[in-house]
Amino acid sequence: MENEVLKAIRERRSVRQFLDRDVPDELVREVLTAGSWAPSGLNNQPWRFIVVRDEKTKAAMAEHTHYGHTLRGAPVLICVFMDAEASYDRTKDAMGIGACNQNILLAAHSLGLGTVWLGEILKDKEDVRKILGAPDTYELMAVICLGYPEPRDRGSERKPLEELAFSERYGEGFSGPSR
């Protein structure tokens, strides 16, 4: 039997089209809880979330990205911030927030929800922070669109591990077992 975590990692895909169906608060809470269990340096948990459902707020945010149609079409937006007051090392904290985001994506997938992690909106992160009324100490790190996925094939491919990994030193072919 295949490991459920590894299966979820391989099956999860970015979803940019959502059904016109509300996501219950308890599922949003489950997804956020999964995010909050990500590892962080010194267990500082620098992530903060603002959940957006309001159409006017989504429309205002959509003006700050090429992917506005995706923001407007998602029932829920999870805005993930780094709180400078909780931060102790920006690089480590950014990595922790990446792990937090991945937990959110995988938890949502396991609950039958779809997500896409938007980063392009970060070019206007200060404007988005202001739209959301977040304090100056909050830095927008990602916007995750969440909802029930519109049914469609979302296949994907990955580069062979031999192009990505090396044994002992760069240039030495990876000799780990294949899958």
C-alpha positions as CSV (number, residue, x, y, z in Angstrom):
1,M,0.0,0.0,0.0
2,E,1.4,3.4,-1.0
3,N,2.1,6.0,1.8
4,E,-0.8,8.5,1.9
5,V,1.6,11.5,2.3
6,L,3.7,10.6,-0.7
7,K,0.6,9.9,-2.7
8,A,-0.8,13.4,-1.8
9,I,2.5,15.0,-2.8
10,R,2.4,13.3,-6.2
11,E,-1.3,13.9,-6.9
12,R,-1.7,17.6,-5.7
13,R,-1.9,20.1,-8.6
14,S,-2.4,23.8,-8.8
15,V,-6.1,24.6,-9.4
16,R,-7.0,27.9,-11.0
17,Q,-10.7,27.3,-11.8
18,F,-13.1,26.7,-8.9
19,L,-16.7,25.6,-8.6
20,D,-19.2,28.2,-7.4
21,R,-19.4,26.5,-4.0
22,D,-18.7,27.8,-0.6
23,V,-15.9,26.2,1.5
24,P,-17.2,25.5,5.1
25,D,-15.4,27.4,7.9
26,E,-14.4,24.1,9.5
27,L,-12.4,23.1,6.4
28,V,-10.7,26.4,6.3
29,R,-9.8,26.0,9.9
30,E,-8.4,22.5,9.2
31,V,-6.2,23.8,6.4
32,L,-4.9,26.8,8.5
33,T,-4.2,24.4,11.4
34,A,-2.1,22.2,9.1
35,G,-0.2,25.3,8.0
36,S,0.4,26.3,11.6
37,W,2.1,22.9,12.3
38,A,4.9,23.6,9.8
39,P,8.4,23.6,11.2
40,S,10.1,27.0,12.0
41,G,13.4,28.0,13.4
42,L,13.2,28.2,17.2
43,N,9.5,27.3,16.8
44,N,8.9,31.0,16.3
45,Q,5.9,30.4,14.0
46,P,6.3,33.7,12.0
47,W,3.2,33.1,9.8
48,R,0.0,35.0,10.1
49,F,-3.1,34.5,8.0
50,I,-5.8,36.7,6.7
51,V,-8.8,34.8,5.2
52,V,-10.7,36.7,2.6
53,R,-14.2,35.8,1.3
54,D,-15.5,39.3,0.6
55,E,-16.0,39.9,-3.2
56,K,-15.1,43.6,-3.0
57,T,-11.8,42.8,-1.1
58,K,-11.0,40.1,-3.7
59,A,-11.7,42.5,-6.5
60,A,-9.4,45.1,-5.0
61,M,-6.7,42.6,-4.6
62,A,-7.2,41.3,-8.1
63,E,-6.2,44.7,-9.4
64,H,-2.6,44.0,-8.2
65,T,-1.9,40.8,-10.2
66,H,-2.1,39.4,-13.7
67,Y,-4.0,36.5,-12.1
68,G,-7.0,38.6,-11.0
69,H,-9.4,36.2,-12.6
70,T,-8.1,33.4,-10.4
71,L,-8.5,35.6,-7.2
72,R,-12.0,36.6,-8.1
73,G,-13.0,33.0,-9.0
74,A,-11.8,31.5,-5.7
75,P,-14.3,31.2,-2.9
76,V,-11.5,31.8,-0.3
77,L,-8.2,33.5,-0.3
78,I,-5.6,32.7,2.4
79,C,-3.1,35.6,2.6
80,V,0.0,34.4,4.3
81,F,2.2,37.0,6.0
82,M,5.5,36.9,7.8
83,D,5.3,38.9,11.1
84,A,8.5,40.8,11.6
85,E,7.9,40.9,15.3
86,A,8.0,37.1,15.4
87,S,10.9,36.8,13.0
88,Y,14.5,36.1,14.0
89,D,16.1,35.2,10.7
90,R,14.5,36.3,7.5
91,T,15.8,33.4,5.3
92,K,14.9,30.7,7.8
93,D,11.5,32.3,8.4
94,A,10.8,32.5,4.7
95,M,11.7,28.8,4.4
96,G,9.3,28.1,7.3
97,I,6.6,30.0,5.6
98,G,7.2,27.9,2.4
99,A,6.7,24.8,4.5
100,C,3.6,26.3,6.0
101,N,2.3,27.0,2.5
102,Q,3.0,23.4,1.4
103,N,1.2,22.1,4.5
104,I,-1.8,24.2,3.5
105,L,-1.7,22.9,-0.1
106,L,-1.5,19.3,0.9
107,A,-4.1,19.5,3.6
108,A,-6.5,21.2,1.2
109,H,-5.9,18.4,-1.4
110,S,-6.5,15.7,1.3
111,L,-9.9,17.4,2.0
112,G,-11.0,17.4,-1.6
113,L,-10.2,21.1,-2.1
114,G,-8.0,22.7,-4.7
115,T,-5.4,25.4,-4.3
116,V,-3.0,27.6,-6.2
117,W,-0.1,29.4,-4.5
118,L,0.2,32.9,-6.1
119,G,3.5,34.8,-5.9
120,E,3.3,37.3,-8.7
121,I,1.0,39.5,-6.6
122,L,4.0,40.1,-4.3
123,K,5.2,42.8,-6.6
124,D,2.4,44.9,-5.1
125,K,2.6,43.4,-1.6
126,E,2.5,46.8,0.2
127,D,-0.7,47.7,-1.6
128,V,-2.3,44.4,-0.8
129,R,-1.2,44.7,2.9
130,K,-3.0,48.0,3.0
131,I,-6.1,46.7,1.4
132,L,-6.3,44.0,4.1
133,G,-5.5,46.5,6.9
134,A,-2.5,44.4,8.1
135,P,0.0,46.0,10.4
136,D,3.3,47.4,9.0
137,T,5.1,44.5,10.6
138,Y,3.3,42.0,8.3
139,E,5.0,41.2,5.0
140,L,2.8,39.4,2.4
141,M,4.6,36.2,1.4
142,A,1.8,34.4,-0.6
143,V,-1.8,34.4,-1.5
144,I,-3.4,30.9,-1.7
145,C,-6.6,30.6,-3.6
146,L,-8.8,27.9,-2.1
147,G,-12.0,26.2,-3.3
148,Y,-13.6,23.1,-4.8
149,P,-11.8,22.4,-8.0
150,E,-13.5,22.5,-11.4
151,P,-13.2,19.0,-12.7
152,R,-10.5,18.7,-15.4
153,D,-7.2,16.8,-16.1
154,R,-4.3,18.4,-14.3
155,G,-1.5,16.1,-15.3
156,S,2.1,17.2,-14.7
157,E,5.6,15.9,-15.3
158,R,8.8,16.2,-13.3
159,K,12.4,16.2,-14.4
160,P,14.2,13.0,-13.7
161,L,15.9,13.0,-10.3
162,E,19.3,12.4,-12.0
163,E,19.0,15.9,-13.4
164,L,18.3,17.4,-10.0
165,A,20.4,15.4,-7.5
166,F,24.1,14.4,-7.1
167,S,26.0,11.9,-4.9
168,E,28.6,13.5,-2.7
169,R,29.7,16.3,-5.1
170,Y,28.2,18.3,-7.9
171,G,28.6,16.4,-11.2
172,E,28.6,13.0,-9.6
173,G,25.6,11.1,-10.8
174,F,22.9,10.3,-8.2
175,S,22.9,6.6,-7.5
176,G,19.9,6.4,-5.2
177,P,17.1,3.9,-5.9
178,S,14.6,4.8,-8.6
179,R,10.8,4.8,-8.2
